[in-house]
Structure formats: C-alpha cells, structure tokens
Amino acid sequence: MLEDQPRQVLQDGADTTSLTPRATDYLTRWATFLLGVFVMSVGIAMSVHGQLGTAPISTLPAVVDAASSWSVGTVSAIMNIAFVLIQMLILRRRFKLFQLVQLPIAVVFGAVIDFSLFLTSWTQTDHYVLQWVVTIIGALILGLGVYIQIQPKLLYLPGEGLVMALTQVTTVRFGTMKQLVDWSLVVISAVLSLILMQRLEGVREGTVFAAFAVGAVVKTIDALRQRRRTSH
C-alpha cells in the first residue's frame, strides 16, 4: 500500500535536519501528524459505511464490529496495541523506548475512528453504485491522510511499526512485507467473518480496490509535489 522503502523516522523522535528543533516547529510537526491521523480515520469510516469492504488494515476491526457489540475504533485500538507488543517481542533490545508513543497514539486513533464513523454516518447507503462512490472517496481520503501523516517523520503508526520490525529481523523489503502483512490480515478477517457470520463482512471487492488505491494516491501526491518542486 505504501512506498517500497519506509520513511525515515529517528528512534528518538528528532529529524536528521535539525537535532534541536524549535518548540514551534516540533508542535507543528505533531499537529500535522495528528491531522493526518484524523484524515485517515475519516477515510476508514467512509470505507466502513460503503459496505463493500475496508482497506486491509481495517478489515479485522470491521469484521469484529459486525459480529459483536465492539466498535471499529475499539477493536482498532486493541489491535494496534497488540501490534506494538508484537514489535517489542520481535525486536527485544532493539525496540527503542520512544516507539512506546505508539501506545497512546493507538488509543487516540481508535477513538478518532469512532468519532469519524459518527460524523460520516450520513454517507451509508444500500444502493450499490452509491456504495462504490463512498468506497472510492473513502480510499482517496485515506490515501491523503496517509500522505499527511508521514510528512512530519515523527514515528510509525503501529501497523507500519510492525512491518518495520519484521523487515529488521528478515531480509524482506519494506514494501513486500507491507503487502504480506496487509493480505494476511485480509485472509484472517475473511475466515473469521465466515466463521462468525457465515458471510463476508468487511472484506469484499472494495478491499481489493482500497489495497491498491491508497498506495497509488500516496505515490501520486508525492510525484506531483516533486514535479512542482523541480518546476520552480
């Protein structure tokens, strides 16, 4: 879904271009990161309301939400906390303390997803064509959110952090590992959906679309930005 190489994130939270950034700059970077998280949550919420399947990272929360009283945001928070714990088990001493910031971010992300589901509840429809419209818009917004979120280069969201941890203990490239993790979640979610509800819920044709569309949006925005820089 994302680029083949991970963005550069320093383990102590500082940027390579400025080891002692001004407080205002640091706050701006955090504000940008949180803005990206919020935009991502809106994209996820719309993909849920589209009812044609969510992006791979949200398939498991969507399935559990449909099969139980737990919300998408609650399951997302629990899943992301689990991702951080798995990182710690995989990396052991190589896990940097700064990455524990992922834990409160996981909780915030989950809460914001539920808030965004409430804000975008009006987009839910039973018309198949309109469902595709909502799904496509959701994927575009999610891609935009991912792009915004990676700009400050502060830290990884837990999903990316897990992928990065796996690349550190294997010889698999980041982009390939990202696809392996995403599609593993899709398979697990599909099996769980069939077991719990005897039907596919949260994993459908929209999931395949989102899996490719989100990464394409990120790459397109980045390419346009690079072209604009070179043209000046």
N, C-alpha and C positions, 0 to 999 in steps of 0.2 A: 504494500500500500504506500509505503514511504520510499524515500530515496535509497539507493543501494548502499550508501555509506551513511552512518549515523552522524547527526550534527555534533559538533564539538562542544562538550559540556565538561567543565572543570569540576573535579570532585569537591573542591572547597567552595564552589559557587561563584568564583570570580572569573572574569573574562580575561583571555590572553592579552587583549589590547590595553587593559587597564587593571593592574593588580590592586589598586586602591581607588576605585571609582567614587565619585561624589555621591553623597546620600541621595540627592535628587535623581541622579542617573540610575542608581540602584532601585529606587522606588518606581521609576518609570519602567524599568525592565520587569519588575514584578507585576505592575499594573498591566503591561502588555501580555505577560504570561497568563494572568488571570482572565483578561479579556478573551484570549484565545480559548481558554478552558470553557468560558461561558458560551462562546460561539459554537464550540464543539458540542456542548450539551444541547443547544438548540437543534443542531443538525441531527444528533442522535434521537432527540424527542420527535422530530418530524419523521424520521425513518420508522420509528415505532408506530406513529399514527398512520403512516402509509400502509401498514399491514401487509406489505409484500416482502418483509424480511429486512433486518437491520444490517449495518456494517458488521463484519466479522467479530470485532472486539465487543459488540453489544448483543450478540446472539444469545449467549448464556443468560444474561440478565433478563432479556426479553422472554425467553422460554420459561424461566422460573417465575417471572411476573405473571405470565398467562396461566401457569399451573398452580399458583398459590396466591396468598394474600400479600406477599412481599412485593414491594415496588421495584421498578427497574433501577432507581437510584440506590436503594438499599443493597440490592444484590451487586450492583456495580462497585459500591464502596467495599463490600466484603471481598469480592473477587480481587480488587486492586490491592487490598491489604494483604491478601494471600500471595499475590504476585511479589510484593516486597519481601515477605517472609521467605518465599522460594529463592529470591535473589540472595538473601543472607545465607541460606543453606548452600547454594551453589558456589558463591564466591568466598564464603567464610572470612578469612582475614583480609581478603582483597575488597570486601564490601566497605565503602567509605561512610563514616558517620553522617556526613552531610546528606547522603541519599535517604536518610530516615525522614527527611522533609516530605518524602513521597507519602508517608502515612497520613498526615493531616490533609495533604492535597487529595488523597483518595476519598476521604470523608467529605471534603468540600465538593469534589467533583460529583459524588453521588447525590448530595443534597441539591446541587445546582441542576442536575439532570431531572430530578423530580419536579423542581420549580419550573424548568423549561417544558416539561410534559404538561403541566398545568397551563402555562402561557400559550402553548400551541395546540391545546385540546380542540380548538375550533377547526383545525385542519383535517381531522379524522373524517373519513368518508367511506361509503360502501361501494362507490362507483369505481370500477376497475381502472378506467382511464385516468380519473382524478387521483386514484391511489398512486399511479405511476408519476403523476405530476408532483405529488407530495414527496414521494420517494426520491425523485431526481433532485428536487430543490433541497431536500434534506442532505443528500450526498454532497451537493455543491457547497452548502453551508458548512458541513463537517470538514470538507477539504480546506475551506477558507480558515476555519478555526484551527486546524492542524498547522497550517502555514503561519498564522499569527502566533500560535503557542510556541513554535520552535525558534522564533526570531530572537528572543532575549538570551538564549543559550544559558539558562539557569540550571535546569535539571530535567530529568526524564519523567514523564508520566509513568506509573507503574508498569503498564503494558510494554512500553518501549524499554523500560529498565530491565524487564525480564528478558527481552530479546537481546539486549546488550550484554547481560550477564551470560547468556547462553553462548554468544559469539566469543566471549572471553575464555570459555573453557572448551571450545571446539574450534575447528578450522573452517566453519561455515560462515559465509559473508553475511553482513547485517541484513541486506535486502532479502536474501534467500531464507534466513532464519525468521525474518518477519512474516514471510508468506507461510512458512511451516507452522508457526505459532497460530497465525490467523486461521488457517484452514483446519488445524487441529481443533480449535475452539468451535468452528462451524460443524465439524463432524460430531464432536461430543454433544453439542447443542441439538443437532438433528436427531441423534439417537435418544437423548433424554426427552425430547419433545414427543417422539413416537412412543416411548415407554409410558410417559406420564399422561399424554392426551390422545394417543393413537392417531395423531395427525401432525403435520409440520406447522409449527407456530414460531415466528421469529426468524426462521430460516427458509427463505423462498428465493424466487428469481431476483428480487430486489437486493438480496445479499450478494449475489454474484456481481450485479451491476455496481453496488457500492464498493466492493472489494477492488475493482479496477478504477472506478470514477474518482474516489477520494485521492488516490495517489496521483492520478492524472491532473486533478485540479491543483495540487501542491506543485507539481512539476511545471504546469503551465504558468501559474502565477510567478514562480521563481524565474522562468525563462523570460517572461515579459519584463520583469524587474531588471534582469541582467541586460536585456536588449535596450531598455530605457537608459541604463547607466552608460552603456557603451556609445549610445547615440549622442550623449551630451559631451 
